Each structure stands twice: as structure tokens, then as C-alpha cells.
Amino acid sequence: MSSNGASFLPRLESVFYAVFDVEQGPKIVSQVPEALIATSSSSGHTSGASSSTPYAASPVPSVPSDPDLSSRHPSRSNFSSPAQRQGSRDPPSPQKHGSSTTRFFNFDDISKYIIPPKSLCGRLVTCATKGHRILGFPVRLDEEYYPRNYFLYNVCFVFERTADLSCYEPVARKVSRVLTTCEKESRFLSSPRSAPAIHAILEQLYEDLNSYSETSIPIDPFNSVELKIFPFYPNPPPVKDWMVPLALINLTNRIEPNWDLTIVKICPYIDGINHITRIARLANCDLNLTRLAISHLLYYQVIMLVDIFQYSNMYTIRKSIQWLADEMHIKEECGPYVTKPGSVIPDWPKLLHLYSRFKAGKTVRDWMEEFEVHKLGIDVRRFTSFGVIKGFLCRVHRWPILLCPLRAEQPPDRRTTMASLGRKRGKSFASTVLPTPESPPTARTDAEPIRFRGRAPNAQPTIASAGAEIVAVSPTTAHVVPARRASAAESSLEMLRSRDGRKPLPERAYQTMSRLSGQGRVEAHKPGAASVAAERHSHAATRYISSSSPDALALAGSVSADGLDSEHSSGGRSATTMGGLFRPRIAREASASHGTLQGAAQFPPELLPLLDGEHHTDEICTHFEVGWPVLRQWLFAAGGATEGDEEFGQISIIYR
Amino acid sequence: MSETLLCVLFVTSSAKGSNLVYHWPPSPTGVPRLARPLPSNDFPGALVDNPWRAANSPDSSLEEPQWELANLALEDDSEYYWQRPRFRRDRSVSFTQPNSHPTSRRASPSKDAKDAYTLDGARGGSAASPGSGLTLAGGRDEYGTLLGYSAEFLAQVLCPQSALAHQKFELIVDDLAFVGHPVCADADGAWRFKPETPPSGPAARGRGSKKRQSPQDEERLRTPERDRSQAGAQADDAGMQTFHFVLVLDLPDPSSSASGNIAKYFDTIYEQIAFNVTAVLYQEQVLNRFVDAQSEILGALREDFANRGESFADFMYEALKVSTLATAMKTLYEAIKTNNIARVTINELPLELQLPPYLDSLLHADEDIDLEEEHEDEDGEPNAWGPEMSFAWRLPALTPWKALLRLDDEGEQGYQLYMQLRAAQLNPEERGLAEQLIRFLDLVSVTLSLAEIASLLDWHLESQVYPAVRWLVLHRRAKIVDVVHSGLKTVFSVPQKFPAPLATLSAEFARTFADKDVPALPKLLSMISTASHKQTANHLFATVVQSKDRIPLYSEVVLWMLKRDLLIRLHLRIRIVATEGLKRHVREQWEERRTRKRSRSRARDIQHGRQPSTDRGHGEGSNEKVGLGLDTVNESSPVENWVSMSPKTARKQARKMSPEPIVEPLRRHVYDDDKADVDEDFLSSSADEAKWQEYYRTGGNDNISTMISDPARASPPERKWLAAMSEGKEPHIADLFKRIHQYFDGKCSDDEILYRAEITRKQLREVLHHYEEHLQTFLHPS
């Protein structure tokens, strides 16, 4: 809630250094600014304590506390040291520092937390008085050398009661650590010769930390206190593979040579389009490291995470549109941001109207058609991401859930059902191919930019370029049968069959990823040992052969099967450039490539457990590296829907 | 609920020393912490703590020869886990450990000063279990230790100097936070109420009272009081000096939440629990020496059990039988942990304590902050919930057009409520009140708005209905929801987040509606969520219910889902847009009229010289200026014209609060441009004219459409546009539009408009239909 003020550093009100004095018990040796903390150095309290027990505060009960209580307000000055006497009677009177500062608190009240019993030593202790918090790290050094066989000291930092001390905790620890080292090495604190130096150290701490938030105090030739207070940021939320980072500043301009290597590598790919899995692949980085790097950037609030843009996405407006729609900065920024260069910027009411028409259940494509968005020169991806960034638009995810999860538990049956499904699938696939050509009204006007920008999960190079390469390769493949174009199922069948003749296309990895075709599911010839391997590899196959985009689907309809062949073959190769993650699977796939293809609509078995209503389609798509159109087919198949159904059979989809 | 609460404990101090009287649960354990990052398997081939290993290798620190041994011995994860220094193995981290006494820390930490009077038993057992974690199993050690400290030591540290008593206490040691409100006897050892506190009502009501917000009230807090009878003044030398009811919290990770949230979190726990419990205990101590007696009982029992060698657990459970304080602590702890209302009894004084239900979300930065962030209403309407329920409760606004959903219909709580109300009525007045309340409870339903309930019961909304609602919501017996159409023709949507995993919810749903003809929950949710975008027949009846005789069944289903926050209603907001065409049209009219008027006003100037001032609040100056010639108006300062507007605007704003009377003057004022009365025309538009001038001069663009963002305070051009929108509309529709367009600011929900303007939904729909081209609708949750 108070995240805006998160980076404010609390003001250091006072620093003091207290020790357990052999004769006087706990006492403040020096404090900066001076005399802000009331001490009663000569009071009976300490003398009583020092007489018998090593530290003063141990008996809380009656005896010592009573005089304290009675003397606290009226007669404090009687006990105060001469140096402070003139000021203590009348708190508002000007003291050495601030003109109207009163005493913060009485040291005796908290001395048992500052110079504590042994079990609190070596721990970070924060105690509080009515108006202040005191952060300290009491240190106790047990050595024969000292008069009582130990030396107990504490450097304490005093803040307002309401201050957030998170950023000072390491500071307190480090100061103690350094001083302890000094003490161990040269008796810096305990020897009367060097002990007075502590006051200067405190002064510098106080001044520097308040003024510069950092300090460097040389203590002796070997030791120095080097401190820097870092503003406190909360941890970022967990980063998921399907999230799309969007830079809030120009990251690439700021790269410095000492930056983390992964961050440097991924920065160029943070463009508000690529999701994390894809960035990892494009930058050739480990996925985990990429996730960490993104999370790191997120921590510093230089990026934000949005969702993958697809034309199949659904959005809805949020409550905040009530007041955000009236904000000048939104009104002014929106038009220029969302309009394509060279287009007339629509007025805000028009844009707002478009925003208000986003509804759960209405895909971006439907929305574009309904309101003829393409005529307005609006870049739809920027349009939606503007709303998401500003917080008045949010994505509506599809959460598929399998209603009766029985089928998932019976792998033996699956083969038969799949076979039958495979038969259906040819048609159902075709039916999804159909809508795509009609889909881009966008494609008519600006096919290229949309394809490039809007493409969500895959493909760095444009489809067109990938297609060109495919054409180049095609003459070398033997099976050119026009009929194959008829259905994606057949083409994938062909694709698998031709794998033997595949050619090495080593550099084609990313293009391959971007491609799609149908997806193949291999059935082993014989049930038995081979089927396991076949199943596994077939899953791997689906992983690579699939595509995510409606455009790509459309393309699949037009590209010849040769293209698919070569594309798939490069899919196998792609593993080599892909950085170890999938390599083992690929190898297996190659070895088990003598499958008979039953149909292209088969879904990977791992899909079913994910259909529990807790995973949305972006997550599933990213997991299997397919797009929504493909996943949709899978869901049709998994749900056992008959063709032409709007529903997914046994699978329900919740929009939320 | 407080997920960080580790235990509640009660300490006292007397002349004889400090005692840990009781604590619950018997052996609290904190969340394990890491001493350094635990390498995960996510990073193939990378040892994340290589730097650490390098920095801490035996070569670099000769003092720690055991390091490698320990490292080799602990090939599992355990070496990464941080342990309280007392149990720490890894010596390299605890630099404060004296080299000369390697094992001293593992022994009792309270060895030093208090050897004379610490429990011998504690000493004996503690050396046995270094490295065994926080829970010390075994023997008499449990009597003496808690959370890694000796009980003696804890009691001593938690009984502060009397100067720190009677105020909020906060001590944080590494990962443990101790929060409480220590109180102490007067200097003479007597327990009495503090005279300096102002008299106040019943203090120990079990909830933080309102005055507890500001720091200056802190003074008052210092002494919980009720009636300041000087009872309990009998001093007792050996008596208890201080007692302190402490909540021990596992210090939350500061980086998991935004800065300042943790302080707020502690404050809330302090205010809601620690302070209130202490207040009651203090009162009972002063009046009845209750705490004295309880700690004596518990102390004796503890000693007895320890001496007899009984297990610690036996002591803990035996204590529950003999001490009401112990029982209360147990109840409190368990209620907090289960996010319930703690109903505890302290010396036969019933006490209800609870923490705000969404308190823990303060600690989780990853949750959607928007939920928490209530956007303040511009009109500054005070939150009808009152201060204590406005924080971390996440309640929807308490407004007359919402409905109340009772949560306890079937439970025994509801029954109890009825019984309490029916039985034990002392006098007729209260009986009447109780009957009213019962009627209220019977009447409450999701199909009735609070305003309707108020009128049915003939209750005053704010002074009678709201308090009842607040009480029910505070006691978690009801919640505020949107009104549901009695025929279920309500458009529902599904929230972004479910309160529990869908599988759990589905199972529960299936159990509840097993024998009914209802689709499975996911199916239902899917049907509801996919239907909401349809233009027609998108309400629940059309999409799911489909037949009248199934309405009762589905009403139950809807209630079930509403109780679990599985349904939300989308609300309609409306904005007005002045389109280009309209604006051009208005401008044409204006220019035409201006030419007409210019000649007219010239003539009048000659006649009258100056215009008499009016009650409209138009300064004469502006009249004069306009009157003297519109040609010069360009030079006139627009600021002046604005100033001349201000009283009117202010009045209008005042009227907005009471929606009804606004219509008449506004209409007269705004829509009379074409009326015959020349003077009126002139007066009403003189300042307006200036603004027109200003508007057109400063780039008022007729070629783009404009949003009229606040129609209730429309500027003159906007008023003209609003008027022009009604041209050619049927009079009654136009009238209706004039009445309600002030609500078309994109902020009033449909329910609010219906309530405030007292129109029917049909009428609203009519307006929306007829003014379609000028209106934008927004459908989103509120």
C-alpha cells in the first residue's frame, strides 16, 4: 500500500555507543548528537547493579525500578551528569543540537536491551520507546583479558518510532562486525588510548548516513567502516514463463560492462512482445537464469510484466477506469501511443469507447472486426498493452478444466480413443484453419507489422522469411504430393515419414520454432516396449512442430508439405542450438522415428493433468510451446468434442 | 488471522523475580530461516554458494578448523538453515562467539548473572540437544526453555522497567518480535486505575475503539480503564509488580511486502489483541486481583509438575483445567490461527477478539494491490464502515443499494443468535428491540437492498440499518453483496481469483448439491463466465436456470457461490460524449444567436446603462463587460469570468448532495436558452457567453468529440451540448435524461443511479436507448 514511499530512507535521529562499564554498569559512552538520550550515569541504579552482578538490569523488580519511576520526571536532573544538567530540567530548552528537541528517552529504561544478558548478544535487537526505535547489535567478547572476562558493547541507531528499519539492519550488523574486529585486533574499543576515537566515528556515521546515505570511515590501517544504505524495495512477484517483460526505461542504453551477463544478453529482447521463454531462446540463455534476470529487473522497477499479446486474447476493463478515464495523462498519452505512425490520432472518447467494448468472451479479433479497428490506424497490441500498463484493462484468461478426469488416468485406452479422434481431427482442424484467413482484417492493411509484433509465443524471423527457406529446401525432398495439402494430419504424417531423409539445417532453429504445421502424434507399430519410447518421442515431436499463430496456421494451409518436411527436419536439428534443455528428447525422437502416424490432433498426455482449472491457457501454451489455435484443437480432442461443437465436450473453460 | 503468530505468553514479575507464567502452544516453532541461499536444482551445474564457499574456505580463516568437518558431515540442506545462535553449529557465522569458550553459548544463555536463582532443571537438560532445532524435546528442559531462550530470561526481558509500562511494547530480536502492552503496579505496589485518564465508556469491549488511531491518543492508551473506582488498593509487598501479555510473532520477511506494512501489521495486532486483552486483565487485576490469583495457580502447578517429573505436556493440559487464563490464551491462539473470532472468557468476562480477515495480505506484496487500495470517493463520503472495519477488511462500500447476505443461516451460530435475542429479555423496551432485530434478520435477503429493508421495517437507514449491518459483518455473520434479481435475471461474472483451489470448491459444491440436478461447479462457472459477453440473454436465468421452477434451486446455488465469492456482479457506468456533429450544431446555433443578441444587447445598454445585479451571483463587472460589447470580450480576463462563476458552482455542488432539488433550478438555468424571456436569456448566458468565447478562442475544437466528464458540474458549453442532445426527443424521455444525466460521470453504478434518481431500470434503459449515440457504457466490477 505504501509502495510509493518504499524507497524513502528513514532519518537517523541519533547514534550512540554504550558499553558495560566495570564500575558503573551499562552506560552510554558517547552519543551523537549529544545529550539527546537521558542518562543517569551517577544514579544509584547503576551503582547498585555493578556491585554484585555483571550487568545492571537483571533485577527488573521492585528495588531498582521504584526510584526510577519516582525520579523519572520530576527529579531526573538530580541524577544527570553535570554536562547535561542545565538542559535536563527544562526539556525544550536549547541543547547542543536541535533547538527545541527534548530528550528522546531515558537510557535506563532500555538499558537492558542495549547492554543485554548474554543470550541477546550477537543478535540484532530492536527495542522501542514511546517515540523511538533503537536498533542495535550488542556484542559480547569473552576473554580472560578483560576485567570481568568479557567486554560488552553496542552501537545503537535511533529512529522515529514509525520508521522502517529494514535498510539499516545490515548497517548495524556491519558496524558491529568491523568494530569487533578492531577490538579483537587492537583493543580498539577497550583500551583507554584509542577508545575516545569512537565519538568521531559516530559523528561521521551520523552525518554521512543522513546526508549521503553512505560513508567510509577509516578506523585503523587495516579496518574501515564502509557503508551504503540501499533503498528498500519489496521482492517482486514470481516471474512466470508466459509473462512478457516491458521496459519502462531504455535498458540497452544503460548497460554497463559489469552488468550481469544474462541481463546484458536478454535486454535487447525485452520489447513488450517476447515472453520469457522466448527471450531465453532468442538470447540463447538458460531459462532459469532468464527468469532470475527478469525478476531482478523487476525488483528495480525498470520493467513491468504484461501478458502475451495474441489476437485470441480477451480483455476486460477494470474498476479503475472510473477515475483513470478522466486523468489528463492517460487521455494525452493514449492516442499517440496506440496509433500507428502516420495515422490520424483518434480522440479519447473514441478510444475509450473501444476500451469499453473489451469483454470477457470476446477475442481481440472479434473486437477488431466489430469495431473496424483496423480502419482507425490503431496498433492493437499497443492499444491493449497501454490499458494493461495503466491498469484499467486486464487480461481475461481461459482456464480449461476437464470435468471428468477419468480418461487421464487410463493411458491404455488412450490409444484407441486417440485413433478415433485422429480421424475426426482432420476435419476439425480444417475448420479452424478456415477462420484464420478471414481473421486479419488486420492482415489486409498491415499484415507485416502485425505478424511481426503481434506474434506471441514463437518466431523471431517472420513467417515469410521462414517460408522462403522452406521453399528453397523443398526440391530436395522426394515426396511431393499435392494431395497432402488437404489436411494437416496428412501433412504431419508425411512429415514424419520423411524424417529419414532430413537434411541438416543447423542454423534454422528459431525459424523452426516459429513454424507450424499440424502436430504429429506417433503411434508405435507394436504395443509393447517400443510404444513407450514412441510415445515419448511423439510428445517431443508435438513440441516442435506446432505453431502458435493463426497466421502460421493459415500459412500451413498454403505451404506445401515439402516445406513441412524440411521444417520438421530442422526441428530436430534445432536442438543443437537450443541449449541443452531438450536435447535428450530430441535424440530419442530421432531413434524412434519409425512410427505410424494416426492423426495430428493428438494432444500430449501431459496436457490432461494441467486441465484442473488452475492453469490458464497461456501457461499451458507456453509449457507445450504451442499457440492457442493448436491448444484449442487439443482441447477439442481431449474433451472428446464432436466436430462443429462450440463446446469442448468434457472440458469447460472458465473465463476469469 | 495472523500467520506469523508463534505463541502467546504471559509473564509477570514480582519482588521475587520474573516468571513465565504460561504460554501456548506448548512448543512453538518458527519458520526455518536460511543462513545463506539454498542452491536449487534449477541451475544445472551451478553452485550458487560457490562464492560463499570460497570466502569461507578453511584457508582463509584459520580459526575455524572445524568448518570443513561440519560441511562434510552435513551434506544435506541443513547447513543452509539458519539456527538461533544457541544451537548454531556453524561457527563461522557467529563471530561474536568467544574463541576461548566454544561451548558456552550452547549451554544455557542465562548462565551468567542469574546463576543464583535460575532453575537448575533448565541447565541440566539444555546441553543435550545442540543443533536439534527450535523445539527442544526431552525432559525438564521444556519447563525452562521457550523459542530457544530460557523461560527465566524471556520473563526478565519481557518485563520492562516501569517507565516502559503502560504503553506499547515492541522488542525484536533477530527473527522474533514480541508485541504487548506491559502494565505495572503503582510505586507502592498497589494496583489501581490511573487517575489521569479521561473517563470513557466501556473500554474492554473487545475491539479497538476508534480513538486508538492517532498518536496523541497514545497517552490515553497507556492505562486501560473502566470505572476508576479505587478498588484493589490493598498493597502487598510480595505481590506482582508487572504483568505482560505478549504475542510472539515470527518476524515477517520485510522484502515480501511494501515498506511500512509490517509496522502496520504489528500495530493492528497490538491494537486488536494485545491491548484489549491487557485492558481486561488489568481491570480484573485491579478489581479482583485476578491476575495475581491466576499466576499463583499456574506457578504452583508448574513447580509441582516440574518437581514431580511429569512431562511438560501434562502440565500444559492440566493448566487448562485449573486456570481460565490458560484456557483463554489457548482459545485466543487457536482462533487467531484459524482466522476466527476468538470468544474468550476472562474471569467470567466474555470478550470477543479478532483480527481483520485480510491482515496477512499486508505481508504479501505479490497480491493484487488494487484490491487493497480503496480509491477515495471524490465527494469525500465518510466510509460507512467506521474506522475499525475499513482496514484490511476489504469490504465493499456500505451503500443503500447493496444487499446483505447472511452467512449463518444453517449454522448453529445463527440459531444462537436467535436464542439470544428471544430469551432473556429484561424489559419491554429491549424486547421490542429484539423483535425488531429478529424481523430484520428474517427480512434480510440478497434480493432486497438495504434501502428497501429500511423502508419495509420503517427503520432509519443510517442510524438503524447500518449499525445492524455493521454488527453482523463485524461478527462475520453476514456480508455485503449486490442485489440479486429475484428471478435470477442478474448478469454475473466470475472473479479473477478464487478463494480456494477449484478442486476443493468443486468437491464442496458436489457434496452440497449432490442430489440436485445441478451441473458441476466448473461447468457452472464456465457457463456463467462465457455468457457474460453476449448481448442478450446473458443473465443467469437465461444461461443456466432456464425454467421458472428451477429458480428456488438455483437461488440456493447462487447463495452458495456468493458466500464463497465465486460470483461478482458487473456494474454499468455511463459517460456522456458530445460528438462532433452535435458540437458543430451547437456552435451554429450559438453563432446565430450571438449575432441576434449583439444587436439586442447594444440596444439594451443604451436603455439601462448597467444591469442590476442579481441573486445569481454574477458579479456586475462581468455583466457589464459583456454588456458593453462582446467585441471586447476577448480581452476580458477569463479568470474573472471563472471567479464570477464560483458561487453558482458551489451551490450546484451543494445541491448535488441532495439530488432531487437540483433538477428544477438547473433545468431552468440550463435549458431555457430558447425561452422567450429575454432578460432571463441574457442573464443566464452572459457569463456563459464569455466562456463560449473563451472556449472557442482557446482551441475548443468542434472536430473532435468531447467527454463530458462531470455532467453535474458541466461547464456552459457542456450544458449547451447536453441540452442539444435532447433536441427532437420525446419530452418525457428528455425530462428523464435531464434528471439523471448528472450521474453519467462514469463513476455512479447503475444501482446507484436507480436509487438516487428513484427511477426504474426500465426507465434507465429507455434513456440509454434513446441517447445511445451520446452515451458510452462501461461494464465492470465495482
Interface residues (C-beta under 8 A of the other chain):
Chain A: M1 S2 S3 G5 A6 S7 F8 T53 P54 Y55 A57 S58 P59 V60 P61 S62 V63 S65 D66 D68 L69 S70 R72 N106 D108 D109 I110 K112 Y113 P116 P117 K118 S119 L120 C121 G122 R123 L124 V125 T126 C127 A128 T129 K130 R133 V139 R140 L141 D142 E143 E144 Y150 T162 D164 S166 R177 T180 F232 Y233 P234 N235 P236 P237 P238 D286 N288 L289 T316 I317 R318 K319 S320 I321 Q322 W323 A325 D326 D347 W348 P349 K350 L352 H353 S356 K359 A360 G361 K362 G391 C394 I401 L403 G580 D612 G613 E614 S652 I653 I654 Y655 R656
Chain B: S13 S14 A15 K16 G17 S18 D42 F43 P44 P85 R86 S94 F95 T96 Q97 P98 S100 H101 S104 P109 S110 K111 D112 A113 K114 Y149 S150 F153 Q156 V157 C159 P160 Q161 S162 A163 L164 Q167 K168 F169 E170 L171 I172 V173 D174 A187 G189 E218 Q241 T242 D253 P254 S255 S256 S257 A258 S259 G260 N261 I262 A263 K264 L362 A365 D366 I369 D370 E372 E373 H375 S493 V494 P495 Q496 K497 P501 L502 A503 S506 A520 P522 K523 L525 S526 M527 S529 T530 A531 S532 H533 K534 R573 R575 V577 I704 S705 T706 M707 S709 G746 K747 Q776 T777 F778 L779 H780 P781 S782
